[in-house]
Amino acid sequence: MLRVAVVGSGPSGVYTAQALLNQSLVPDVRVHVLDRLPTPYGLVRYGVAPDHEKIKSLQNSLRAVLEDERVTFVGHVQIGGADGVPPARLAELYHAVVYCVGAAADRPLAVPGEDLPGSFSATRFVSWYSAHPDIAPDDFALRARSAVVIGVGNVAVDVARILARGADELRATDVPRAALGALAGSRVREVLIAGRRGPSQARFTTKELRELGALPGARIVVDPADLALDPAYAAPDGLPLPAVVRRNLDVLRGWAAGGERAGPVPGEPAGPVPGESGVADVVRRIRLRFFLRPVELLERGGRVARVRFARTAPDGAGGVRDTGTYEDVEAQLVLRAVGYRGVELPGLPFDPVRGTVPHAAGRVLRDGAPSPGAYVAGWIKRGPTGVIGSNRSCAKETVASLIEDAPLLALRPAADDPVAVLRAWGQQPVTWDGWLSIERAEAALGRSLGRGPVKIPDWQGLLAAARDEEG
């Protein structure tokens, strides 16, 4: 029997487990899927927007893998860190360990004022409305009237859409109570999405972009002058452009032709504010701006009040150059969505430049040589690129390497009951039954609020719900 630990229960981890089950060269495989959280599914549970029900339904296929009799879910187990199990000790329990720990950090803007109150990573905002237990349920009061989202990827579009979407529309989702209440009381009326390059270089998908235009009560504003700066925007139809770029430009072209022209300083309210006019339905304005590079966050009264942008222009070589002009934009809330970055796991080699673990086809490399029994898959292997489905082929490559190494791996010692050893080492694992108990508790919470299942947003509540089943 080959015993394999997969660290991380998000898509890359579960696809790795699935690839191990589906291969036929080593028929007798047992997989333990470990996670720091007491809940499975990783970013599908804690990163996919609550109004993206189709994507969130991916949990059903991940669940089918985790419920296979050859797979054991072991939640609430810390690997690495002061209170965790070092990778070297974890390696004593399994023939092989595959690390699928993702990219947990945000890329910084590296500009003055970035750490002012009111400036947050977009990941923190996503974790808040997704009920991640590391984030306080009352983390965001949303008293701002103007928000700036820096970045033009899908995460930026997600957080802008949630800011602009009415709370009543989110009531049918699993958004936690505190977040739903804060969104219901939000005073945000203006959301600016800003990118330092042009629209043809934006990273959002057309589906995400079009969703902004479908928001009830939201007005989309695109400045035609921004679009005209992009060489691809006015390019002849015969110019070879990726299909997603062409579709995105078509959407933006339609908004620019039919909408209001963006002004230089978006800050005024776009509609009545509840409590001031007595009107419940408000218009929120979403502006998409390009060729704006943030250079400083400016404060008033100890909080962020404005974002200073340098105006950029195409440099003729696929990048941008500063034009020497600047533009200040009012913002009492700034969400930074400029990418993710892998975090070093003590005990594993790490490339600080790429933010990944060095590897060869998934085999962890130490000083250029494969480290026996250690593998990586997902973002910690290749960097934060691709969509959820990209993790499937990535996992298959890693598993192919592992199976090729299986004859030697099987000679390594492995524990008969790794979970018992983890308990003896001070960990308090949550099993699949504990997770099912959390699911029931979230369903009961939702019923008490007249809603569908509502996520439990804190560690204490999650662990208490898990222990109800596990005793």
N, C-alpha and C positions, 0 to 999 in steps of 0.2 A: 504494500500500500504506500502510495506517495502522498505525504501530508504537505499541503501548501497553505501558507497564510497570505491573504490579500489585505493590505492595509489601506482602507478607504472603501466606503460603500456607495460612492457615487457611480455615475455611468462607467467610467474607466475601470473601477474596481469590479463592478458587477459583470461588465463585458469580459474582463479577464477571467472571472470565475466561470462564466458561460463557455469561453473558449477552452478552458481546462476540461469542462464536462463533455464538450463536443468532440474533442480529439480522440482518436482511436488507438494510438500507439501505446499509451499507458492506460489501460482500462480501469484500473483500481486507483482512483484519485479521491481524496477527501479535501475539501476546501473550507477554511475558516475565513470569513470576511470580517475583519476587525474595523472598528470605527471609534473615534474619540467621543462622538455623540451617542446618546442612547437611541437615536433614530436613524434609519437607513436612508438611502437615496441621494445624499450629498446635495449638490446644487440643483437637482430636480426638485427637492423639497424646499431648499433654502435660497435658491437663486433665480428660479423661473418665476416670472411675474404671476401674481394670483389670478389675473384675468386671462392668462394663456392656458386655458383648460386643456386644449389639445396636447400641448407639449407636456403639461403636468401629468397627463394620462400615461406618459411613458413609465410612470411608477408601476403600472400594471405588469408590463413586461419585465421590469427589473424584479418585481416581486416574485414572478414565476421562477426566476433563477434562484433567489434566496430561499424559496420554499422547497427546492429540490432536496431530497433526503441526503444527498452527498455534500450539501452545503450547510454550514452552521454560521448564523449571524452572531457576532460577539461585539455588542455595543458597549459604550462607556469604558473603553480601554485606551489609556494614554500611551503612545509610543514616543519615546524621547522626552526630553525636558526633565526638570528637577523631580517631578512626581511620577514620571513615566518609566516604561520598560525600555532600556537601551536596545537599539537594534542588535547589538552583539548577543544580548541575552535572549531576545526573541528568536534569533537564529538557532538557539539551542533546542527550541521546541518543535521546529518544522524542518522538513527537508529543504524547503525553499520559501522565500518571502518575496512577494511582489509589492512594491510601494506605489500606491496610486493616490498620493496625497494632494494632488492638484497644485494650484498656485494661490496661496492664501493671502498674499500681500497685494496692496495697490501700488501702482507706480506713482511716485510723487510728482507734483508740478515743478518743485524746486524753484519757487518764486517767493519773494518776501510776502509775509502775511498769510501764507498758506494755512498756518495753524491757528488763525484767529477764531474765536467763537462764531459759529454760524457757517464755518467752512468745514465740510465733511467729505470723506470719500463716498462715492456713489455706492460702493459695496456695503458700507455701513447703513446707508439708507435702505438698500435692498434687504439686508439682513433684518432691519427693524420691521419693515412691513411683512417680512416672511417669517417673523417670530423666531429668529435664531436666538438660542438661549444665552449667547455671549453678549447680546445687546440688550440694554435695559428697555423694558416695555414702554417707558415714558421718555425715550431718548429724543424725540422730535416733537416740538410744540407747534411748529408751522405757523408762527405769527408773522412771518415775512409776507410782504406783498409782491416782491419781485425776486425771482430765483434765476440763477445762472447755472446751467449744466455745461461743463467743459468736457468736450469730447463728441465725436460723431459716429459712435458705434451703437450696437443694439442695446447695451446697458444704458447709455445716455438717453436713447429713445424711450426705454422702459421707464426710467425714473421720471422723465418729463411727462409721460402719459399718465403715470400714477398720480403725479401732482395735479394734473389737469382733469382727471376723471372724478366725477362726483362720488361721494361716499355711498350713496344709495346703489350705484352700479356695482360697488365692491361688496355690498352686504351679502350677496349670494356666494362669495368666495370664502376661503379659509383665513382671511386676514384677521389677526388677533384683535381683541376688543380695544385695547389702548390705541393701536394704530388706526383702527377704523374711526374711533372717536376723534383723534387728532386730525385725520383727513376730513372728517365732517365739519370740524371747526376751522379748517385751513383758511387763511386770508390771502393765499397766493393767487394772484390774478394774472401775472405775467411770468412766462417761462421762456428764457432764451437758451437755445442750444447753439453752442459756438465751437467751431473747428478752426484750427490754424491753417489748414490747407483747403483745397477747393472741393466742390461737391462730387467730382468724379473720383476723388480719393477717399471719400467717406466710407466707413466700414459697416454701416447699417445695411440690413437686407430690405428689399422692396416691400415685403410683407409688413415688417415693423414700421417702415416709413408710412405706408398707406393707412395703418391703424391710427396714426395721429389725425389724419383727415376725417376719420370716422367717429371721432369723439363728439358726443352730444354737447352742444354749448361751447365748443372750442373753435377759435378762429386761427387759422394757420397763416403766417405772414412770411413771405420770402422776398428778399430784395433782388429784383432782376439785375441790378448792377453787380451784386456779388456773383451771380451765376455767369454773367458776361465775362468776368475775369478769367474763368476756367477755359483753357484752350479746347477742352473736349466738349464744352457746352454748345458751342456754335460750329462744331466740326461737321463736315459733310457726312451724309448717311453712310458712305462707303468706308469711313474710317473704322478700322477694327477696334471695337471696344468690347470688354466683357459684357455679357447680357445683363448682369445685375446693374452695372454702371449705366447702361443705356436706359434700363427701366427706371432707375432712380432719377436720372436726369429728366425723363418724361414726366414723372410725378412732380418734381420740383418746378419744371417749366409750366405745368398747368397751374400750380399754386401761384407762381409769380405773375402769370398772365391774368389771373382772376382775382387776386387778393390785394390787400392794402400794401403799399410800399413801406418797407421797414425804415424807421427813422434812426438817427444816430444815437439817441439815448433812450432806450426802452425802459420806462420806469413808471409811467402813469398807469393808473388802474384801467383795465380793459372792460370793466363792467361794474355794476353795483356790488357792494359788499354786504353779506348778511348781517343784520343788526344795525346797519346804517340806513338802508332804504326800505327794509322790510321785504325785499324781494328775495325769494329763496333760490331761484334759478339765476345763475350768474354766467357771464361769458368770460372764459379764460382765453388769453391770447398766447399762442406758442410761436415764437420767432425762430427761424433757422437762419443762422448767419455763418459765413465762411470767411476765410482769410483773416482770422482774428487770433492772435497768439497772446495768451495771458502772460503779463510780465509782473504784475503786483496785485495783491488784494489790499484794499485801503479800508481803514477802520473809522468808525464814528462811535463814540461812547464805549469803546472797548470791544466792539463787535464789527464784523465785516459789514461794509456799507456799499462798496463799489468794487468793481473789477476793472483794472486798467489793462487794455489790450493794445498790442502793437498791430497796426495794419500790415498785412503781408500781401505778396503778389507772387505769381509763378516766376521761377527763376530760369525757365527754359530747359531745365535738366531734370524735371520731375519733382523738384522740391519747391520751397518757397524762400523768399527773401523779405526782410523787413523794408518797409517803404519810408521809414523815418517819421511816420505820423502815428498818433495814438488816439484812443477812444476810450472814455470812461463809461461804464454801464452800471446803473444802480442795481444793487443786489443785497438783500439782507440774508439770503441763503445761497450758498455756493456748493454744488455737488461736483466732485472731480471724478470723471469717468474716462481716464486716459490709459487704462490697461491694468493687467494683473502681473504679478511677479511671484515666482516660486520662493519658498522660504527654506533655509537650510535646516535639515533634520540632524541634530547632533549624532554622530556615529556613522553618517553616510557621507561620501565625498560630495562636493558641491561646487558648481561653476558659478561664481558670483556675478560674472558678466552676463551670462545667459539666464541665470536664475533656474538652472536645471541640474539634475544629477548626471554626471558623465556616463555614457553608456555606449554599447555596441549592440544594435538590434535588441535593445531591452536589457542586456546584461550590464550590471553596474560595473564600472571601471574604477579601480584604485591604482593610481600611478600608471595608467594606461593598460593594466591587465585586468581581466574579468575577476570579480570578487565572487567566489563560489557560493551559490545559493541565494544571491541577491539580485533582484530584477526591478525594473521600473516600467510603468505604463501611464499614459495620460499626460496631463500638462507638466508634471514634474519631469517627464521624459523628453517632451518635444517643445515645451513652452506653451503659453496660453494662446493657441491658434486652433482654428477649425470650429466646427459645430459639434453638438452632442454626438452625432453619428460618426464623427471622425475618430472617436475613441474606440470604435469597434475594430477597425483595421489595425490601429495602434496596438490594441490588446492582443490581437491575433499574432502579430509579429513577435511580441514578447513571449507569448505562450509557446510559439514555435521554437524559440531559443531554449526555453525552459525544458520542453519535452526532449529536445535534442540532447540536453545535458542530463536527462533523467537517470540513465544508468549509473552515473557517478553520484548524482544527488541521493539516490536510494541507499548509498553506502554510508551516508551521514546519519548520526543519531537523531531521533525525533521522539518527543514525548507521546505516551499513549493517550493522555488526557491533558492537552495544553490548557484548557479552560481552568481546570483544577489548579494547575501550576500558577496561572495568572492570578487566581484568587489568593494563593499562598504568598505571592509576591506583593499583595496589598491592593490589587485591582478589584473592582466590584462590577464585574461584567453584567450587562443587561442582555438577556437572551431574546430570541424571536418571540417567545411568549410574553416577555416584558414589553416588547414593541407592540404586540397586538393589544395589550392592556392600555398602552398609551393611545392607540387608535380608538379604543372604546371610550376612554375618558374624553377625548376630543370630540367624539360624536355626541356624548352626553352634554358636554359644555355647549355645543352648538344648539342642541335641542332646548336647553334652558334659556337660550337667547333668541329662540325662534329662527334659527339659521341652520344651515348644514354644518358639517364638522368645522370646528374652530380650533386653530392651533394653540397649544399650551406654550407660552413664550419664555418660560424660565426653567432653569436647571432644577430647582426644588420641585416644581410642579411635575416636570417630566419624570424625574426619578421616583417621586411618590406614586405616580400613576403606574410606573413599571413595577415597583415593589408590591403593588396591590395584587399582581398576578404571581410574582415570584416568591412572595412571602418574606 
